[in-house]
Amino acid sequence: MVAEINREKVRESFHKRAGEYDDYAVVQRRVVAKLVDTLRREQLHPDRLLDIGAGTGNLLKRLRELYPESLAVGADLAFGMCRTAADTLAADRVHLVNADAERLPFASGCFQLVLSTSTYQWLTSLEHAFTEVRRVLSPGGLFCFALFGEKTLYELRDSYKAALKSGPDRSHSFFSAADVQSALERAGFSGAAASSELEVEFHRDVPELLRSLKKIGAGTATPVAAKGLSERRVMLEMMESYQKTFGREEGIPATYEVIYGLGWK
């Protein structure tokens, strides 16, 4: 179980960064591409599909190419993301809805396919959100998604803990693949499966990494975001520890664990 997450803070952060998100979301683009490859192998023909946490519309754009006859709907908590996606997809048959993954404003059984990328790590609990997905799926429908798992940004979080020395650790924590598998099963999905793989990107230094996270709206995932934890000493020691422990010739690595999951109704 992850620590309590301030959903309003997450909403505001992604709302503000919608215009520059795509310039920095390198790993997120890779995840979209891999999810689309998975869908191709499934050879589905959905009449109606839903992308939860649609962001700037990258996945929806690919889905319109893959399923040109489908009615496609995107939902996102951040209004700025919905607006950016609407602009990006203006020429496509896509509907955007400003909505919460935990309270989907759709009738039961209205989608044959529900998808999501890089979204569910921002929830405190998965089971309720997954139950909502199963509710809006029609019988025989597929839920296919990806989220960031427990090894995500471990270099940053380990370096922060080393610098903190004492006091509460308020850094963001992530779900494990076992957590995801269990939540799918508890929500009632059949054929539930969750697997993970690592993606690594490199940055020149720690400040560049922190700026990049902020640019994609993920500043709330950094351990220095909470009040009282961004004092100069902790910041400087964290950056020194990160560089010393993980630095390489090509820069400092930032690891993302991507958990891919699917389940059938």
N, C-alpha and C positions, 0 to 999 in steps of 0.2 A: 504494500500500500504506500503510495506517495504521500508526502506531507500536504497539508491543506493548501490549495492554490487559490489566489485572489483572481477570480475570473474577470472582474471588472478591469483589473490591471492588465491582464492578458488581452482583453478586448481592446482597450485603449492603445496598448503597445502596437498591436498589429494594424489597427486602424490608421495610426500615424505613419507607419512604415510601408503602406501598400504601394506607394509610388516608386520606391526604390528596392523593393523586395527581390525582384527578379535579377537585379544586378549582383546580388550577393548569395542567393540561394543555390549554391553549387550542388551540394549533396541532395537537396530536395528535388532538383531536376533529374538526377540519376535515379532516384526512387520512383518518380513518375514513369520514367522510361521502363524500368523493370516491372512495374505493376502492369503496364500496358502489354508487355511481352507475356506475362502470365495470362492475361485476358485472351490474348490471341490463341494461346494453347487450349483454352477452355471452349473456344468456338461457340460462343453464345450469340443469341439474337434477341436482345431485350427490346420490348416496345417502349419502356420507360425506365430511366436510370437516374440515380441521385448520387452526387458527389458531396460528401459532408466535409466541411472545412475546405471549401473550393479555392480559397485564396485568390490569386490573381487570374485563375482560370486555365492554368497550364494543363492540368489533367483533363478538364472538360474539352479543351481544344483537341487533344489527342483522341478523346472518346467520340467526338463528332466525326473524326476521320474514320474511326474504327466501326462506329455504328451510325452511319449517316441518316438512317430512317427512324432512329429512336428519338423520343422526346427526352431531352436532357435537362436536369434541374441541378443547380448548385446552391448549397447553403453554407453560410459562413457567419460566425459570431461578430466579426468586425465589419461595420458598414463600409469602411474605406476599401476593404478587400472586395466586397460585392460591387462597389462602384467601378473599381479598376477592372474586375473581371467582365462587367457589363460592357465597358468600353472595348476591351480586348476581343470579346465575342460578339460584337454588334452585328456581324454579318451571319452569325450562326443561329440555329434554332435552339437557343438556350434560355432558360428562365433562372434568375438569381433571386435568392431569398435570404434576408438577414435573419438568421435563426441560430439557436443553441443546439448543439449535438445531443444534449440531455433532454431537450423538449422539442422534438421535431413537429412542425406544424402541418403534418400531412396525415391523410386518412390511412387507416390500416390496410395493408395488402396492396398498395398502389404502385410499387416498383418491383421489377424483376431483377434489378441489379443495384446494389448500393456499394459505393466505393469511398475510400478516404485515404489520404496520405498526409503524414507529418502533422497530425491533429490530436490524436487521442492521448498523447503524452501530457497534454495540458489539462487533463481531467484528474480529479482526486480518486475517482472510482470508475472502473470500466464496465461493471456489470449492468448498471442502469442504462448507460448509453448503448451498450450492445443489445439490451432488451428492447430499446426504442427502435434500433435498426431492424430487429426481427419483426417487430410489430408492423413496420411500414413495408416489409417485403411480402410479396405474394408467395403462396406455396410453391416450392421448387426454386425460389429465388436464391441468388448468391450474394454473400457479403464478402468483399475482397478489399484488403486494406494494408497499410503500413504505418508504423509509428516508431518513434525512437525509444530504444530500450536502455537497460540499466548500466551498460558500459559507456553510454554517450557522455562525451566530455569528461571522461574519468581523469584525464591529465589535469584539467583545470580544477576539478573538484578535489583531487588528491593534493594538489599544490596549495589550494586554499586551506585545507585542513591542517597541513604542515605549518602554515603561517599563522593560523588562528591560535594554536597552542591550547587555549582554554575557552570556555563559553559554549553556548549552544550552536550547533551546526544547522544553519537555516538554508543551506544550498538545496537546489532542486534535486529531487530524486526521481528515478524513472522505473517503469514496470519491467519485469523480467519476462522472458518468453513463456515461462511457466505460469506467470500471472495472467498473461493474455490467453493462453490455452484454457486455463481454468475459468476465466470470465466468459469465454465463448460457450463452454459447456454448461455453465450455470445459467446462461441466458437462453439455453435451449436449442442451440445450433447443432445440426448433425454434420458428421464428417469434418468436425472442427480441427484445424491444424495451425500451428504457429512455428515458425523457424526464424533464425536470425543470421545476419551476416554483418561484417564490419566495413564501414567506409571511412577513409582517412583523407583529410585535406590538410594542406600545409599553409602556414602564415609566416610572414617575415619575423614577427615577434608577438608577444602576448597582447600588447595594446592593440595591434592590428586585429587579432582574433576577437577581442572584446568589442571593438568597433564593428566588426562584421556581424557579430551576434546581435548587436543593437540595431543594425541596419535592417535585419530581417525580422525585427520585432521580438527576438528571443532573448533580449536583455534580462528578462525575468528568470531565465534559466541560469544566469551567472550567480555565483555565491556571494558576490559583493553587492547585490541589488537591495538586500534588506537593510533597513535603517540600523546604523551603528556598526555595520560590518565593513564599511568602505573606508576606514581610517587609513591614513597614509602608510603607517607601518605595515598593516596587514597587506595592503595592495603591493607595496614594494617587495615584501618578503615572498608573497605569493608569486610574483613575476620572476623573482630570482630563483625560487625553487623550481618553477616550471621550466625555465631555460636550462638550469643545471641538470635536472633529472631527465628531461625529455627532448632537449634541443638536439637537432641534427644539422648536417651540412645544408640541407635544403630548407631549413627553418624549423618551426615548432609544429608538431602534429596536433590535430584535433580529431579525435576518433568519434565516430557515430555508430552505435549499434542499431541497425534497422531490423525491426521485427515485422515479418510479413505474415499475415493471417488470412484465413478464409473459413467460411462456414456456410452451410446450406439450410434453408428453411424447408 
